[in-house]
Amino acid sequence: MVLRSILLFLAAAVLEIGGAWLVWQGVRENRGLLWIGGGVIALGLYGFVATLQPDAHFGRILAAYGGVFVAGSLAWGVIADGYRPDRYDVIGALLCLAGVAVIMYAPRS
């Protein structure tokens, strides 16, 4: 169950961050409507993927995903834009991922 949840978070991150990046490229880098349209589709798919999480609590899922988004955004910047995070970026991302672990995977009765 945990592995499935992690994979869904990763898929959601790729879709949301990738979708936002495509819109950014289409608008800010003048790459055109195809990039923007691809981004809009990816963002819509992100919304669907988030509903597949095994936990039924919307607030918990979105709160935890926020931490995944923070870390994923930094990773995307490294891969797609050559961004070089500093140690504070890395520490902050690790803290966010620790928060994700607590929110999603702490034992509950």
Phi, psi and omega in degrees: 000319180294316180300316178300316179299316179297316179297321177294320176299318179295318178297317178298319181296315179300317181292314183288311182292317178297319178296315178296321179296319178297317177298315178304312180297318180296320184270302187287328182255010176054043180270350170105180187292330178297319178295315180297313180299318176299321178295318179297318178296314180299319179296322176295319178295325176304314181301324178289314182300323180300330181287348183274355178301143181293331178286139185267003185262108182306312183299319180294314181299311183290325177296314179295318180300330177305319178293321177296319180299317180300306181295318180295323179296318177296316179297319179299317179300322178295312185286312189270332187236003180071021180293141179246099180293146175269180185297330179288326173299314182295314179299315179299317179296319178295322175297318178298318179292326174297320176298320177300314181299318180294312183297315188270325194241007174293143179295132179234152178273000000 
